[in-house]
Amino acid sequence: MKIITSSYLKENMAEIVRDMPDTLEPIGITHNGEVKLIVQNPYEYKAREDALTMMMILNFTEQQIKNGEYEDFETVFDELLNHED
């Protein structure tokens, strides 16, 4: 992660905003020597959010399997094919 100061951000905001869509790496913004803010392009943010969502779904699914809360393939398809409305 690239680290810049809040002063640098203020002085170079237009350039940073212009280049952000092409930047895959997030930028850490420091204030008084400590990172206080992380900036990232919207595409990478969305990809990270999607990955986290998928991980949550997989974790939930693993828990269901461990708890025996599932049906086998044949049972599900038999129910789907023989379902009467």
C-alpha positions as CSV (number, residue, x, y, z in Angstrom):
1,M,0.0,0.0,0.0
2,K,1.3,3.4,-0.9
3,I,1.4,5.9,2.0
4,I,1.1,9.6,1.6
5,T,0.6,12.5,4.0
6,S,-2.6,14.5,4.2
7,S,-0.6,17.5,3.1
8,Y,0.5,15.7,0.0
9,L,-3.1,14.7,-0.7
10,K,-4.2,18.4,-0.4
11,E,-1.5,19.6,-2.7
12,N,-2.0,16.8,-5.3
13,M,-5.7,15.9,-5.1
14,A,-6.5,16.5,-8.8
15,E,-3.7,14.2,-9.9
16,I,-4.5,11.5,-7.3
17,V,-8.2,11.5,-8.3
18,R,-7.3,11.4,-12.0
19,D,-5.0,8.4,-11.5
20,M,-7.1,6.5,-8.9
21,P,-9.2,4.5,-11.4
22,D,-5.9,3.0,-12.9
23,T,-4.4,2.3,-9.4
24,L,-5.0,-1.2,-8.1
25,E,-3.2,-0.5,-4.9
26,P,-5.0,1.4,-2.1
27,I,-3.4,4.6,-0.7
28,G,-3.0,5.2,3.0
29,I,-3.4,8.8,4.1
30,T,-1.4,9.8,7.2
31,H,-2.2,12.5,9.7
32,N,0.4,13.3,12.4
33,G,2.4,10.2,11.2
34,E,-0.4,7.7,11.6
35,V,-2.6,6.2,8.8
36,K,-6.0,7.6,9.3
37,L,-7.7,6.9,6.0
38,I,-7.5,4.3,3.2
39,V,-8.4,5.4,-0.4
40,Q,-9.1,2.8,-3.1
41,N,-10.5,2.9,-6.6
42,P,-14.2,1.9,-6.8
43,Y,-13.6,-1.2,-9.0
44,E,-11.1,-2.7,-6.5
45,Y,-13.5,-1.8,-3.6
46,K,-16.3,-3.7,-5.4
47,A,-14.1,-6.7,-6.1
48,R,-13.1,-6.8,-2.4
49,E,-16.7,-6.5,-1.2
50,D,-17.7,-9.3,-3.6
51,A,-14.9,-11.5,-2.4
52,L,-15.9,-10.9,1.2
53,T,-19.5,-11.7,0.4
54,M,-18.5,-15.0,-1.3
55,M,-16.4,-15.9,1.7
56,M,-19.3,-15.3,4.1
57,I,-21.6,-17.5,1.9
58,L,-19.0,-20.2,1.8
59,N,-18.6,-20.1,5.6
60,F,-22.3,-20.2,6.1
61,T,-22.5,-23.2,3.7
62,E,-19.7,-25.0,5.5
63,Q,-21.6,-24.5,8.8
64,Q,-24.8,-26.0,7.3
65,I,-22.9,-29.0,6.0
66,K,-21.2,-29.5,9.4
67,N,-24.6,-29.3,11.1
68,G,-26.1,-31.8,8.6
69,E,-28.5,-29.1,7.2
70,Y,-28.4,-30.2,3.6
71,E,-30.0,-32.6,1.1
72,D,-28.3,-34.8,-1.4
73,F,-28.3,-34.0,-5.1
74,E,-30.8,-36.7,-6.1
75,T,-33.3,-35.7,-3.5
76,V,-33.3,-32.0,-4.5
77,F,-33.7,-32.8,-8.2
78,D,-36.4,-35.4,-7.6
79,E,-38.3,-32.8,-5.6
80,L,-37.8,-30.2,-8.4
81,L,-38.9,-32.5,-11.2
82,N,-41.9,-34.0,-9.3
83,H,-43.1,-30.7,-7.8
84,E,-46.8,-30.1,-8.3
85,D,-48.0,-26.5,-8.2
